[in-house]
Amino acid sequence: MRMSDIVASYIIDMLDSQEGNAEIQRNELANILGCVPSQINYVISSRFTAEQGYIVESRRGGGGYIRITRVKMTRSNAIMHIVNSIGDKIDNNTAVLMLENMSNQEIISPDTKAIMTVAISDRTLADVPKNIRNIVRASLFKNMLLSQIV
Protein backbone atom coordinates (compact mmCIF):
# COMPACT_ATOMS: atom_id res chain seq x y z
CA MET A 1 0.00 0.00 0.00
CA ARG A 2 1.34 3.45 -0.94
CA MET A 3 2.02 6.02 1.76
CA SER A 4 -0.67 8.34 0.37
CA ASP A 5 -3.21 5.51 0.68
CA ILE A 6 -2.10 4.87 4.28
CA VAL A 7 -2.44 8.56 5.18
CA ALA A 8 -5.88 8.81 3.53
CA SER A 9 -7.07 5.65 5.24
CA TYR A 10 -5.87 6.92 8.62
CA ILE A 11 -7.71 10.23 8.16
CA ILE A 12 -10.89 8.47 6.99
CA ASP A 13 -10.74 6.24 10.07
CA MET A 14 -10.42 9.38 12.22
CA LEU A 15 -13.42 10.93 10.49
CA ASP A 16 -15.46 7.75 10.91
CA SER A 17 -14.66 7.47 14.62
CA GLN A 18 -15.26 11.17 15.33
CA GLU A 19 -18.62 11.65 13.60
CA GLY A 20 -17.19 13.21 10.45
CA ASN A 21 -14.81 15.69 12.11
CA ALA A 22 -11.06 15.34 12.55
CA GLU A 23 -8.47 17.75 13.83
CA ILE A 24 -4.94 16.89 12.78
CA GLN A 25 -1.55 18.12 13.88
CA ARG A 26 0.37 17.70 10.63
CA ASN A 27 3.80 17.03 12.18
CA GLU A 28 2.35 14.72 14.81
CA LEU A 29 0.48 12.66 12.19
CA ALA A 30 3.63 12.49 10.04
CA ASN A 31 5.55 11.10 13.02
CA ILE A 32 2.83 8.53 13.77
CA LEU A 33 2.74 7.31 10.17
CA GLY A 34 6.47 7.61 9.50
CA CYS A 35 6.26 10.03 6.61
CA VAL A 36 7.16 13.64 5.90
CA PRO A 37 4.64 16.41 6.64
CA SER A 38 4.42 17.36 2.97
CA GLN A 39 2.83 13.95 2.28
CA ILE A 40 0.06 14.84 4.73
CA ASN A 41 -0.47 18.11 2.82
CA TYR A 42 -0.55 16.29 -0.51
CA VAL A 43 -3.14 13.76 0.64
CA ILE A 44 -5.37 16.40 2.17
CA SER A 45 -5.19 18.67 -0.88
CA SER A 46 -5.87 15.82 -3.33
CA ARG A 47 -8.29 13.54 -1.50
CA PHE A 48 -10.18 15.76 0.91
CA THR A 49 -11.50 18.47 -1.38
CA ALA A 50 -14.85 20.25 -1.52
CA GLU A 51 -15.70 18.28 -4.66
CA GLN A 52 -15.23 15.10 -2.66
CA GLY A 53 -17.47 16.32 0.16
CA TYR A 54 -15.01 17.76 2.68
CA ILE A 55 -14.34 21.13 4.25
CA VAL A 56 -10.71 21.71 5.19
CA GLU A 57 -9.63 24.50 7.52
CA SER A 58 -6.11 25.13 8.73
CA ARG A 59 -4.26 27.31 11.17
CA ARG A 60 -0.52 27.75 10.94
CA GLY A 61 1.95 28.24 13.73
CA GLY A 62 3.04 26.39 16.84
CA GLY A 63 -0.48 25.38 17.86
CA GLY A 64 -1.56 24.97 14.27
CA TYR A 65 -3.94 22.31 13.07
CA ILE A 66 -5.80 21.03 10.06
CA ARG A 67 -9.51 20.45 10.63
CA ILE A 68 -11.37 18.22 8.19
CA THR A 69 -15.15 17.97 8.20
CA ARG A 70 -17.14 15.51 6.11
CA VAL A 71 -20.11 17.34 4.63
CA LYS A 72 -23.40 15.50 4.82
CA MET A 73 -25.41 16.05 1.64
CA THR A 74 -28.35 14.48 -0.04
CA ARG A 75 -27.58 12.66 -3.27
CA SER A 76 -29.17 15.45 -5.32
CA ASN A 77 -27.25 18.17 -3.48
CA ALA A 78 -24.01 16.25 -3.92
CA ILE A 79 -24.60 15.94 -7.67
CA MET A 80 -25.43 19.64 -7.97
CA HIS A 81 -22.30 20.52 -5.99
CA ILE A 82 -20.21 18.40 -8.35
CA VAL A 83 -21.87 19.86 -11.45
CA ASN A 84 -21.14 23.38 -10.19
CA SER A 85 -17.52 22.50 -9.46
CA ILE A 86 -16.83 21.23 -13.00
CA GLY A 87 -16.71 24.64 -14.67
CA ASP A 88 -16.48 25.22 -18.42
CA LYS A 89 -13.96 22.47 -19.16
CA ILE A 90 -12.56 19.34 -17.59
CA ASP A 91 -9.80 16.94 -18.58
CA ASN A 92 -10.33 13.19 -18.76
CA ASN A 93 -8.22 12.33 -15.69
CA THR A 94 -10.08 14.77 -13.43
CA ALA A 95 -13.46 13.57 -14.68
CA VAL A 96 -12.53 9.92 -14.11
CA LEU A 97 -11.33 10.73 -10.59
CA MET A 98 -14.62 12.51 -9.86
CA LEU A 99 -16.58 9.52 -11.15
CA GLU A 100 -14.49 7.19 -8.98
CA ASN A 101 -15.19 9.32 -5.92
CA MET A 102 -18.92 9.50 -6.71
CA SER A 103 -19.04 5.74 -7.08
CA ASN A 104 -17.11 5.20 -3.83
CA GLN A 105 -19.54 7.52 -2.03
CA GLU A 106 -22.47 5.68 -3.66
CA ILE A 107 -23.72 8.84 -5.38
CA ILE A 108 -23.75 6.91 -8.65
CA SER A 109 -23.85 3.17 -9.26
CA PRO A 110 -20.87 1.24 -10.62
CA ASP A 111 -22.80 0.69 -13.88
CA THR A 112 -23.48 4.42 -14.25
CA LYS A 113 -19.82 5.15 -13.53
CA ALA A 114 -18.75 2.71 -16.25
CA ILE A 115 -21.10 4.19 -18.85
CA MET A 116 -20.12 7.78 -18.02
CA THR A 117 -16.42 6.91 -18.06
CA VAL A 118 -16.72 5.58 -21.61
CA ALA A 119 -18.94 8.46 -22.76
CA ILE A 120 -16.47 11.18 -21.69
CA SER A 121 -13.27 9.34 -22.59
CA ASP A 122 -10.64 10.70 -24.95
CA ARG A 123 -11.29 7.70 -27.17
CA THR A 124 -14.99 8.55 -27.51
CA LEU A 125 -14.17 12.23 -28.10
CA ALA A 126 -11.32 11.50 -30.53
CA ASP A 127 -13.15 13.19 -33.45
CA VAL A 128 -13.68 16.37 -31.41
CA PRO A 129 -10.88 18.90 -32.06
CA LYS A 130 -8.38 18.93 -29.17
CA ASN A 131 -8.84 22.65 -28.56
CA ILE A 132 -12.51 22.12 -27.57
CA ARG A 133 -12.45 18.51 -26.34
CA ASN A 134 -12.38 19.42 -22.62
CA ILE A 135 -15.22 21.90 -23.14
CA VAL A 136 -17.37 19.25 -24.84
CA ARG A 137 -16.43 16.74 -22.12
CA ALA A 138 -17.56 19.17 -19.38
CA SER A 139 -20.89 19.74 -21.11
CA LEU A 140 -21.49 16.00 -21.59
CA PHE A 141 -20.40 15.22 -18.04
CA LYS A 142 -22.63 17.87 -16.45
CA ASN A 143 -25.66 16.83 -18.48
CA MET A 144 -25.18 13.14 -17.66
CA LEU A 145 -24.88 14.02 -13.95
CA LEU A 146 -28.01 16.18 -14.08
CA SER A 147 -29.90 13.22 -15.56
CA GLN A 148 -29.10 11.32 -12.33
CA ILE A 149 -31.11 13.72 -10.15
CA VAL A 150 -34.44 12.12 -9.42
N, C-alpha and C positions, 0 to 999 in steps of 0.2 A: 504494500500500500504506500502511495506517495505521501510525502510530508504534508502537502496541501490537503489531501483527503483526510489525514489524521487530524489536522487542525480543525477543518470544517466539521468533522464528526464530533470532536470534543465540544465545539461551540454549540452544535445542534443538541447534544446531550444536555449541556447546561441550560439551553432554552427550554427543552422538554421538562427538565426537573424543576425549573423555576417559573413555570406558567408563562412561558414566552418572553421572559425578560432575563438578560444576562449582563452583568457588569464585569468587564475584563480589565485587568492590569496587564498591558501588553508584555512588559519585560518578565513579569511573574509567569504568565502563560508560556512564554518562550522557554523559560527555565524548566517548567514542568514537562513540556513536550520535547525538550532538547533540540530546539531550533533557534534561528535568529529572529529577532523582533520584526524584521522586514517581511518575513514569511507570514506572520500574523496579519500585518497590514495588507499583504497581497490577497490572502484568503478573504478577509473582510471586504475589501474593495471589489472583489470579483464574484463572491458567492453570497454576499449578504447585502444586496442592493434593493432599492425601492421596487424595481421591476420584479424582483423575486419575493417581495412581500415583507421587507424588513426596513426598519428605521434605525439608522446608525448615528449616534451622537458621540462626540469625543471631547475630552478636555486635556490639554497638554500640561506639562509641568510635573513637579515631584509627586503630587497626589493625583496625577492624571488618570483617566480611565477611558475605556471605550464601552458605551452602553448600546446593546443591540436589543431591539424589540421586534417580535414577530407580530405583524399586523394581521388582525383577524378580519377577513372580508368574505362577503358572499361570493359565490362563483361568478355571478354577473358583474359585480363590482370589480373583482379581480381581472376579468376579461377586459372591462372598460379601462382599467388602470393600465393594462398591458398595451391595449390599442393606442392609448394616449401617449405612451412612452416610446412608441415606434418612430414617430416623426415622419418626415417626407421620404426617407430612404433607409434601407437596412441591408446589410450584407448577409450572405448565406450563413456564415458561421454564427453570427449573432442571432439570427432567426432560429437556427437549429438549437442553439443553447436555450433560447426562450421556450421553444417547444418542449425540450427535455425537462426544463424546470416546471412547466405547466403540467406535463404528464406526471412528474414526480409528486406534485402537489395535488394531483387528481382533479385539476381544473378541466383537462381534456382527457379523453380515453387514449389508450395506446394505439387503437386503430385510427382515431382522428389524427393523432400525432404523426403516424406513418403516412397517411394520405397528404397531410399538409406539408410534411417534409419533402415529399416527391413533387408536389405542386409548386413549391417555391425554390426548388433546387436550380443550381446553375445549369444542369443538364436540360431541365425542362425549359428554362429561359434562354437556351443557347442561341435561338434565332432573334432574340431581342438585342439591339445594339448595346454594347458594354456601357456606353455613357448614360444610358437610362435604365439599365437592368435593375439596379438597386431601388430605383423609384417604382418601377413596375412591381418588383417583389414586395415592397412595403404596401402598396395598394392591394395586391392580392392577399397578402397576409392579414391585413386589417379586416378586409371584407370576409375572409374565411372565419376569422375570430368572431366578428359580429354575428355571423350566422349561428354561432354556438350559444348565443344568449337566448334563453327560452323564457 
